[in-house]
Amino acid sequence: MSASLSARNRLGNALMWIMPLVVLGLMVWAFLAGDPLRLARRGLPPVENLAIQRIEAVPGALRVEILNAGAAPATIAQVAVDDAYWSFEAEPSTTLPRLGSTTVSIPYPWVRSEPVTVTLITSTGLTFTRTLDLAVEVPRPGGREFLTYGLLGVYVGIVPVGLGMLWLPALRRLGRRGMGAVLALTVGLLVFLLIDTMLEALELAAEIPGTFQGTALVLFAALITWLGIMAVGRSGRGRTAAPPSALFVAGLIALGIGLHNFGEGLAIGAAFALGEAALGSFLVVGFTLHNITEGVGIAAPLTREPARVRTLIGLVLLAGFPAVLGAWLGGFAFSPLLAAVFLGIGAGAIWQVIVEVGGLLRRQAESAGESPVNMVNLAGFLLGLAVMYLTAFLVK
Amino acid sequence: MKSRIQHKVSRRDFLKAGLLGGGALVGAAAATRGQRSGAIVHPAGHHPDGDHGDVGTVGDVDLSRFDPSVFMSTFDGGRETVGSGGRTLREWEVIGIEKDIEVAPGIWFPAWTYNGQVPGPTFRCREGDLLRIRFTNGTTHPHTIHFHGIHPPSMDGVTPNVHPGESFTYEFEARPFGLHLYHCHTMPLKRHIHKGLYGAFIIDPPQGRPPAREFVMVMNAFDTNLDGANEVYAVNTVGFHHMRHPIPVRVGEPIRVYLVNLTEFDPVNSFHLHAGMFRLYKTGTQLEVFEFTDTVTMGQGERHVLEFTLEHPGQYMFHAHQSEFAELGWMGVFEATQEAT
């Protein structure tokens, strides 16, 4: 008796969970079968939206990656290059379902170092155009290219961070006030990186087809990263609520900067590969100068604690090597979607790093009975911002 | 990070006011028509240039709907009767029809047409004939037929507008002889013309012209994304048609081209013949040769009669000498052979 009651209860329980879904299914079926919107839609033309994701110049041809970002299937009827219809082939098909993608190959004698514009014309006569600003052959992942792009990453990431860390012995000779100023400078640097990373992420997000909700994706990536790093940091410290060790803060700074440098490497690699930036030595040197402050930032928390050389090298690699990875990925397989997400992750990480460094700064000031916001610290903060802002002139 | 990535997404604005990100609306053609993949298809009659592919469109239009090769040799003399005093009376029925037309393989354009075709039928008569054209508007917009030539203003086709479902009969004497044109004159004029309401109108001289292979070539273009600039250029509507289907002629035979410029948006168009020269009769209204040349440049509404013979067997290219128009569809070839065609 009681057994059958409990069985009935379980059945009732299951029904309560399933019921709304069943009703939902019925409503969807009724809507699709009845098509009550058909009157409102009558005579409305299809809204097509093809996103040209990437144009690659390969020997004797252009390769165009296309995504259908519209609500309905779309068909590429013809392809024009620089206002001339041209023969082409589409793989897998000229008709793209919603969110479907295709690659159009155009055998075309593009001219090195000159712009080339590709126009897709759909069956309804709509056109979608994108320009490759500077046609240069896209690098194939070969040994030489791997080395070149790796070197690019080294100069953008590892070299400046390492050079900045060389100031550590000098920083160790600073007094308490000077030390506070250097931490404040680090906060200034990080604030610059946070804003810069976020703006770049949102700029990329704007390019992503609307379906992927790029801006929301960037913000979510930042939010999740921030919460994740905070959770990891807190769980490591246990319930004692003891302040984090200087090495932990330094590691966190290195991680945040590393994520930022990964995004930077991605963008640089992609820009060079697609011929959208001149591969000038000046630009690379500019990045080296711009990023040198990052090394100072990582060194800043370590001025009062001993650190082994091996640890320091580890920190340099944590902050700098992601630039190498980014340059490779950006050079050989750039995707605006991926880049935007990584930049969002970087922004979230940097935010948490600012919180931690700010905490360190506050504790040091309070232990000396001072406000963390004093003239010396403010000057350090502003100097950090100013150095980043002014050296950015070299790479904008 | 900095704006190191500078993608210029310079899509031609279709609706400049709105739809950020490039989604856009266009006329009623269905989204999925035809599907192709696989090997590169080179335009017929032209061979690929090494590894560099070739200029031209891929595939072919549905020629059962409209074949420019047939259109160019089709002259419509109307229903011919002998009226009072032995004068020839010619009567035509013209119906305005909205129709999607294929202006290049797979590209559909929501056209307004006379008798379901763009260009409309080539009306042909002799100087002095009495012409009676009954126009019935089967579309959803008012239209007219405005003929070039000499006639009473009441028959000029500017007023009255022929409203949907209504009819109007234009009646006038054919004069002067020459090559003329007709088109809708309802405002906004630009739209009523570029949507397809136009055609050639030939009035032969009383004594006729010397026998020749005769072709009508209406230079036209289509603004498929409706942004005020043309996407496809052609003679007789279909871009690159005569690259895929060369015009067969015989070596040495007299050829006459009735060339009319009905291109909208671009102020001038032109015709250039390769490996030959033509005698130019401006507007065809005089029988004296105006010029012996291989290129003629024409404003909107200008039209000329061209006469020439091709002296050697082989392919003779012809195209607009505006390279942009040529590469967007306005090019073709005559194929001259020794045998009878």
Interface residues (C-beta under 8 A of the other chain):
Chain A: G43 L44 P45 P46 V47 E48 N49 A51 I52 G60 A61 A69 G70 A72 P73 A74 T75 A77 Q78 V79 A80 D83 A84 Y85 W86 S87 F88 E89 A90 E91 P92 S93 T94 T95 I106 P107 Y108 P109 T117 T119 I121 T122 S123 T124 G125 L126 T127 F128 T129 R130 T131 D133 D196 T197 E200 E203 L204 E207 P209 G210 G263 E264 A267 I268 A270 A271 E276 A277 L343 A392 V395 K396
Chain B: M1 K2 S3 R4 I5 Q6 H7 K8 V9 S10 R11 R12 F14 G21 G22 G23 A24 L25 V26 G27 A28 A29 A30 A31 T32 R33 G34 Q35 R36 S37 G38 A39 I40 V41 H42 P43 P48 D51 H52 G53 D54 V55 G56 T57 V58 V103 A104 P105 G106 I107 W108 F109 F222 T224 N225 L226 E231 G239 F240 E324 E327 L328 G329
